[in-house]
Amino acid sequence: MSAQAVLYLIAIILLVVAALPVPVRGFNLALAAAAFALLAYAWPVITA
């Protein structure tokens, strides 16, 4: 499994957890998921 796939998988898991009605203080899971998705999307450019 490539690093890009792992980053996308982490983003998906964070989005699913963010959609649950579990309160998380001081840490926005949806924002973290967006950051991981953006990092995965840009991974080929970063590593080239």
C-alpha positions in Angstrom: 0.0 0.0 0.0 1.4 3.3 -1.0 1.9 6.3 1.3 -0.8 8.2 -0.7 -3.3 5.4 -0.1 -2.5 5.4 3.6 -3.1 9.2 3.8 -6.4 8.9 2.0 -7.4 6.0 4.3 -6.6 8.1 7.4 -8.7 11.0 5.9 -11.7 8.7 5.4 -11.5 7.3 8.9 -11.3 10.8 10.4 -14.3 11.9 8.4 -16.3 9.0 9.6 -15.3 9.6 13.2 -16.1 13.3 12.8 -19.6 12.4 11.6 -20.3 10.5 14.8 -22.1 12.4 17.6 -19.0 12.1 19.9 -17.8 15.4 21.4 -14.1 16.0 20.9 -12.8 19.1 22.7 -10.0 21.2 21.2 -9.5 19.2 18.0 -11.6 19.4 14.9 -11.6 16.0 13.3 -13.2 17.2 10.0 -10.4 19.8 9.6 -7.8 17.2 10.3 -9.4 14.9 7.7 -9.3 17.7 5.2 -5.6 18.3 5.9 -4.9 14.6 5.4 -6.9 14.5 2.1 -5.0 17.6 0.8 -1.7 16.0 1.8 -2.6 12.8 0.0 -3.7 14.7 -3.1 -0.5 16.6 -3.2 1.8 13.7 -2.3 3.1 13.1 -5.9 4.1 16.7 -6.1 5.7 16.7 -2.7 7.8 13.6 -3.3 8.7 14.4 -6.9 
